[in-house]
Every structure is written in C-alpha cells, then in structure tokens.
Amino acid sequence: MKQVGLFLLLFIAFLGCKEPIVDKPEKLIDKDVMIDIYYDISILNASKATAANKLEEYNFDPEEYIYRKYNVDSAQLSQNSIYYTSNPNVQLEMFTEVEKRLQKLKDSIDSKLKKTQNIKVKKAEEKAVETPTKAPEK
C-alpha cells in the first residue's frame, strides 16, 4: 500500500513539473492585448453576421483591420492564439473578460435603445393629445 501511495505521489510530482505543451512565441502578444483582439474579433464577427453587405459596401476587411490595429500578422496572431489556448486557465480568464466587456456593451446599447423608444412614445402621446380626434358624423 505504501508503494502505491509513493507511486501516486511521484506521478503527481512528475505531472506538475512537465514542460509546457506549446512553446512561447518569439513575438508574444501581451495577455491584455490578446483580450482586446478577441473582443474586437467578437464585435467584427457579429458585424459580419448582421451587416455583411455594409462591410462589403465599404470594402472593409475585418482581418486586415485587426492586423493593422494591433500591428500583427496572421502567423503571429495564430501562434499566440495557440499558445494561450494551450493554457486553459489563462484562456478562460481571457474569454471571461471578453464576455464581461461584451455584456457591458450590450447593456449600454439596450439602455440607449430604451431611452430612444421612450422618447418616441412620449412624442406620439404628445401628438395624440395635441390633435383631438373628430367624432364620426351621424
């Protein structure tokens, strides 16, 4: 029984000392910058899904936008994405932050839409009060 316990202890120690699965990229993109990139990619993907014709109309390439904005190329972005994905805890932190930002944006947009709708309703009510309706003639 002691041998099994010792074996398990050594096995756990061995697992804890293992080398990373993916090597750190030469041009490592900072974690906070990767969060910004993932956020922008999420927004751009939503835009492609809802307004693809507008993106085409303005000849807007979302991928090129990301590369220019963050001064990266596709290989660097891909290598960094794989690197961060190889560490699930860090990846989860990053996507949790992106999700929080997206929720904050959604809440802000919902609030503005609600205000706009309230203004339209008030104007319609005011207009209805100003113009009395005529009773049908008999």
C-alpha positions in Angstrom: 0.0 0.0 0.0 2.9 2.4 0.8 4.3 1.6 -2.7 1.1 2.7 -4.3 1.0 5.9 -2.3 4.6 6.6 -3.2 4.0 5.9 -6.9 1.0 8.3 -6.9 3.0 11.0 -5.2 5.8 10.6 -7.7 3.3 10.5 -10.6 1.7 13.8 -9.4 5.0 15.4 -8.9 6.0 14.4 -12.4 2.9 15.8 -13.9 3.4 19.1 -12.0 6.9 19.5 -13.5 6.0 18.8 -17.1 7.1 21.3 -19.8 4.5 23.5 -21.5 2.7 21.9 -24.3 3.3 24.8 -26.7 6.4 26.9 -26.7 6.1 30.7 -26.0 6.0 32.5 -29.4 9.0 34.7 -30.3 6.7 37.7 -30.6 4.5 37.1 -27.6 1.4 39.3 -27.6 0.6 40.6 -24.1 -2.4 38.9 -22.5 -4.3 42.2 -22.2 -3.7 43.0 -25.8 -4.9 39.5 -26.8 -8.1 40.2 -24.8 -8.5 43.4 -26.8 -8.0 41.4 -30.0 -10.5 38.7 -29.0 -13.0 41.4 -28.1 -12.6 43.2 -31.5 -12.8 39.8 -33.3 -16.1 39.1 -31.5 -17.5 42.5 -32.5 -16.4 42.1 -36.1 -17.8 38.6 -36.3 -21.1 39.9 -35.1 -20.9 42.6 -37.7 -20.2 40.1 -40.4 -23.3 38.1 -39.3 -25.6 41.1 -39.2 -24.3 43.7 -41.7 -22.1 41.8 -44.2 -23.4 44.0 -47.0 -22.3 47.2 -45.3 -18.8 45.7 -44.7 -18.6 44.8 -48.4 -20.1 48.2 -49.4 -17.2 50.0 -47.7 -14.7 47.3 -48.8 -13.9 46.7 -45.1 -11.8 43.6 -44.4 -12.1 42.7 -40.7 -9.0 40.5 -40.6 -6.9 43.3 -42.2 -8.3 45.7 -39.6 -7.1 43.5 -36.7 -3.7 43.1 -38.3 -3.2 46.9 -38.8 -4.8 48.0 -35.5 -2.6 45.7 -33.4 0.5 45.7 -35.7 0.5 41.8 -36.1 0.4 39.4 -38.9 -1.7 36.3 -39.3 1.1 33.9 -38.3 1.9 35.9 -35.1 -1.8 36.0 -34.2 -2.2 32.3 -34.9 0.8 31.3 -32.8 -0.3 33.5 -29.9 -3.8 32.1 -30.0 -2.5 28.6 -30.0 -0.1 29.5 -27.1 -2.9 31.0 -24.9 -5.2 28.1 -25.8 -2.7 25.6 -24.5 -3.2 27.1 -21.1 -6.9 26.6 -20.4 -6.9 28.6 -17.1 -5.5 31.7 -18.8 -7.7 31.2 -21.8 -10.8 31.0 -19.5 -9.7 34.2 -17.8 -9.3 35.9 -21.1 -12.7 34.9 -22.5 -14.4 35.7 -19.2 -13.0 39.2 -19.6 -14.2 39.4 -23.2 -17.6 38.2 -22.1 -17.8 40.9 -19.4 -16.9 43.6 -21.9 -19.5 42.3 -24.5 -22.2 42.3 -21.8 -21.3 45.9 -20.8 -21.6 46.9 -24.4 -24.9 45.2 -24.8 -26.2 46.8 -21.6 -25.2 50.2 -22.9 -26.8 49.7 -26.3 -30.0 48.3 -24.6 -30.2 51.4 -22.4 -29.8 53.8 -25.3 -32.5 51.9 -27.3 -34.9 52.0 -24.4 -34.3 55.8 -24.0 -34.9 56.2 -27.7 -38.1 54.2 -27.6 -39.4 56.1 -24.5 -38.8 59.4 -26.4 -40.7 58.2 -29.4 -43.6 57.0 -27.2 -43.7 60.4 -25.4 -43.7 62.3 -28.7 -46.5 60.1 -30.0 -48.5 60.7 -26.8 -48.0 64.4 -27.0 -49.0 64.5 -30.6 -52.2 62.5 -29.8 -53.1 65.0 -27.1 -52.5 68.0 -29.4 -54.7 66.8 -32.2 -58.1 65.8 -30.9 -59.8 63.2 -32.8 -63.1 64.0 -34.6 -66.2 62.1 -33.7 -67.8 60.4 -36.6 -70.7 62.5 -38.0 -74.2 61.0 -37.9 
